[in-house]
Amino acid sequence: MTDPTGPTATTPDRRPGGRTARIRAQVLDAVRAELADSGHEGLTMEGVATRAGVHRTTVYRRWRDVGGLLVDLIDAAGEIDWQPPDTGSLRGDLTSLNQEIQESLVVRPSFAVALMAASFHSEQAARAQTRLWADRYAQCEILVERAVGRGELPARCADARSLLIAATAPLYHQLVLLRADSDPHLPERAAEAAVLAAAAGAFPVRPGG
C-alpha cells in the first residue's frame, strides 16, 4: 500500500472537466506545497489562493475553510489510480509496499507527515484520512489473497488487515514516532517478520471474517 497521503499520492490523475477541474488541481497543488513548506500552522486560505494564482473568494466559496481544503486533498489522493505491488511473493509485495511508504516519509519536506499532523487539528480531515487509510488497506488485502492462492499461507490462517498493519507499522514507528534515520533494510525486515508471524498463525481470521 502506498502511503495514501504521500507515495502516494501527491498528484491525482488529471481528468477532463474544464475550468473547474483546472482550478481544483491548482488549488490542491498549492495546498500540498503550503502544507509541506509550513505545516498545518502555516496553512491559510489566503496563502493557498496566492500560490494557486486564483482569487481568494473562489477558494472560500468552494472549500469554505482550511478543513475543507484538507478533506478535498485527502479525497483527491483516493482518486489516484494506484495498484498494489505484484512481485510474485508475499514477502516481495510487502517489501515493495514498505519501500514506497519509506520514500514518502523520508523525503524532505514530507507531505505525508505534514498531512498526518494536520489531521490532528481538523476533525474533518481526520475522518477523511481514516476513510482513505481503510480503503487503501482493503485494496491491499489482495496481497494476502494471492499468497494464500500460491500456498504461501494456509487458507483462513491470516487476517489480511492485521497482517498488513503489522508489516507496515515499523516504518511509521521508526520514521514518524522515533524520527530515526532511514534504514534501507527496514522495509524488507518488517515484511519478512510479518510473513513469518502470519505463517506461524499470529493473525488468525476472526470468526465471521
C-alpha positions as CSV (number, residue, x, y, z in Angstrom):
1,M,0.0,0.0,0.0
2,T,1.4,3.3,-1.0
3,D,1.1,5.8,1.7
4,P,-2.3,7.2,0.7
5,T,-1.2,10.7,1.5
6,G,2.3,10.6,0.1
7,P,3.8,7.8,-2.3
8,T,1.1,8.4,-2.7
9,A,-0.3,10.2,-3.9
10,T,1.0,13.6,-4.5
11,T,-0.8,14.3,-7.8
12,P,-4.0,12.7,-8.8
13,D,-4.7,11.8,-12.4
14,R,-5.9,14.8,-14.3
15,R,-9.5,14.3,-15.6
16,P,-11.3,16.4,-18.1
17,G,-13.6,18.9,-16.6
18,G,-12.7,22.3,-17.9
19,R,-12.1,25.4,-15.8
20,T,-13.5,23.9,-12.6
21,A,-11.2,20.9,-12.7
22,R,-8.2,23.1,-13.5
23,I,-8.9,25.4,-10.6
24,R,-9.2,22.4,-8.3
25,A,-5.9,21.0,-9.5
26,Q,-4.2,24.4,-9.0
27,V,-5.6,24.8,-5.5
28,L,-4.8,21.3,-4.3
29,D,-1.3,21.6,-5.7
30,A,-1.0,24.8,-3.7
31,V,-2.3,23.1,-0.5
32,R,0.3,20.3,-0.9
33,A,3.1,22.9,-1.3
34,E,2.0,25.1,1.6
35,L,1.5,22.1,3.9
36,A,4.9,20.6,3.0
37,D,6.6,24.0,3.4
38,S,4.9,25.4,6.5
39,G,2.8,22.6,8.1
40,H,-0.7,23.0,9.3
41,E,0.1,26.1,11.3
42,G,1.1,28.0,8.2
43,L,-1.8,26.8,6.0
44,T,-4.2,29.7,5.3
45,M,-6.9,30.2,2.7
46,E,-5.1,33.4,1.5
47,G,-1.7,31.7,1.2
48,V,-3.2,28.9,-0.9
49,A,-5.1,31.3,-3.1
50,T,-1.9,33.3,-3.7
51,R,0.2,30.3,-4.5
52,A,-2.5,28.8,-6.8
53,G,-3.0,32.1,-8.6
54,V,-6.7,32.2,-8.0
55,H,-8.9,34.8,-6.2
56,R,-9.4,34.0,-2.6
57,T,-13.2,34.3,-2.9
58,T,-13.0,31.4,-5.3
59,V,-11.2,29.3,-2.6
60,Y,-13.6,30.4,0.2
61,R,-16.7,29.7,-2.0
62,R,-15.7,26.2,-2.9
63,W,-13.8,25.0,0.2
64,R,-15.1,27.3,3.0
65,D,-12.1,26.8,5.3
66,V,-8.8,25.0,5.8
67,G,-10.6,21.9,6.9
68,G,-12.4,21.8,3.6
69,L,-9.2,22.1,1.7
70,L,-7.6,19.2,3.7
71,V,-10.6,17.0,3.1
72,D,-10.6,17.6,-0.6
73,L,-6.8,17.0,-0.7
74,I,-7.3,13.6,1.0
75,D,-10.2,12.7,-1.3
76,A,-8.0,13.5,-4.3
77,A,-5.4,11.0,-3.0
78,G,-8.2,8.4,-3.2
79,E,-8.7,9.2,-6.9
80,I,-5.2,8.1,-7.8
81,D,-5.1,5.0,-10.0
82,W,-2.7,3.2,-7.7
83,Q,-2.3,-0.6,-7.7
84,P,-0.7,-2.8,-5.0
85,P,2.6,-4.4,-6.0
86,D,2.6,-7.9,-7.5
87,T,6.1,-9.3,-7.3
88,G,5.2,-13.0,-7.2
89,S,5.7,-13.4,-3.4
90,L,4.1,-12.0,-0.3
91,R,7.5,-11.1,1.1
92,G,8.3,-9.2,-2.1
93,D,5.0,-7.5,-2.3
94,L,5.2,-6.3,1.3
95,T,8.8,-5.2,0.9
96,S,7.8,-3.1,-2.2
97,L,4.9,-1.6,-0.3
98,N,7.2,-0.7,2.6
99,Q,9.7,0.9,0.2
100,E,7.0,3.2,-1.2
101,I,6.0,4.1,2.3
102,Q,9.5,4.8,3.4
103,E,10.2,7.0,0.4
104,S,7.2,9.2,1.2
105,L,8.2,9.6,4.9
106,V,11.9,10.4,4.4
107,V,11.6,12.9,1.6
108,R,12.1,16.5,3.0
109,P,9.8,18.2,3.4
110,S,7.5,15.2,3.8
111,F,4.0,16.0,2.6
112,A,2.8,12.7,4.1
113,V,4.0,13.6,7.6
114,A,2.6,17.1,7.3
115,L,-0.8,15.9,6.4
116,M,-0.8,13.4,9.2
117,A,0.0,16.2,11.6
118,A,-2.7,18.4,10.1
119,S,-5.4,15.7,10.7
120,F,-4.9,16.2,14.4
121,H,-6.1,19.8,14.1
122,S,-9.1,19.1,11.9
123,E,-11.8,16.6,12.7
124,Q,-13.0,16.8,9.1
125,A,-9.5,15.9,7.8
126,A,-9.1,13.1,10.5
127,R,-12.3,11.4,9.3
128,A,-11.3,11.7,5.7
129,Q,-7.9,10.3,6.4
130,T,-9.4,7.4,8.3
131,R,-11.6,6.6,5.3
132,L,-8.7,6.8,2.9
133,W,-6.5,4.5,5.0
134,A,-9.3,2.0,5.4
135,D,-9.8,2.0,1.6
136,R,-6.0,1.5,1.0
137,Y,-5.8,-1.4,3.4
138,A,-8.8,-3.0,1.8
139,Q,-7.2,-2.5,-1.6
140,C,-4.0,-4.3,-0.4
141,E,-5.8,-7.3,1.0
142,I,-5.4,-8.9,-2.4
143,L,-1.7,-9.4,-1.5
144,V,-2.7,-11.8,1.2
145,E,-5.3,-13.5,-1.0
146,R,-2.6,-14.1,-3.7
147,A,-0.3,-15.5,-1.0
148,V,-3.0,-18.0,0.0
149,G,-3.6,-18.9,-3.6
150,R,0.1,-19.6,-4.1
151,G,0.2,-21.7,-1.0
152,E,2.5,-19.3,0.9
153,L,-0.1,-19.1,3.7
154,P,-2.8,-21.6,4.8
155,A,-6.3,-20.6,3.9
156,R,-8.2,-18.8,6.7
157,C,-4.9,-18.6,8.7
158,A,-4.1,-14.9,8.1
159,D,-6.3,-11.9,8.7
160,A,-5.3,-9.6,5.9
161,R,-5.8,-6.3,7.7
162,S,-3.9,-7.4,10.8
163,L,-1.0,-8.7,8.7
164,L,-0.8,-5.6,6.6
165,I,-0.8,-3.3,9.7
166,A,1.9,-5.5,11.3
167,A,4.0,-5.3,8.1
168,T,3.8,-1.5,7.6
169,A,3.7,-0.3,11.2
170,P,7.5,-0.4,11.9
171,L,8.0,2.2,9.1
172,Y,5.8,4.7,10.8
173,H,7.1,3.8,14.3
174,Q,10.8,4.4,13.3
175,L,10.4,7.3,10.9
176,V,7.5,9.3,12.4
177,L,7.4,8.5,16.1
178,L,11.1,8.0,16.8
179,R,12.3,10.3,13.9
180,A,15.1,7.8,13.3
181,D,17.3,7.9,10.2
182,S,16.2,5.9,7.2
183,D,17.3,2.3,7.2
184,P,17.4,0.8,3.7
185,H,16.9,-2.7,5.1
186,L,13.9,-1.9,7.3
187,P,11.2,-2.4,4.5
188,E,12.4,-5.9,3.9
189,R,13.0,-6.8,7.5
190,A,9.5,-5.6,8.5
191,A,8.0,-7.5,5.6
192,E,9.8,-10.7,6.5
193,A,8.8,-10.5,10.1
194,A,5.1,-10.1,9.2
195,V,5.2,-13.1,6.8
196,L,6.9,-15.3,9.4
197,A,4.4,-14.3,12.0
198,A,1.5,-15.0,9.6
199,A,2.9,-18.4,8.8
200,A,3.1,-19.1,12.5
201,G,-0.6,-18.3,13.0
202,A,-0.2,-14.8,14.6
203,F,-3.1,-13.3,12.6
204,P,-5.9,-15.8,12.6
205,V,-9.1,-14.9,10.8
206,R,-11.7,-13.7,13.2
207,P,-15.0,-15.6,13.5
208,G,-17.3,-14.4,10.8
209,G,-14.4,-12.8,8.9
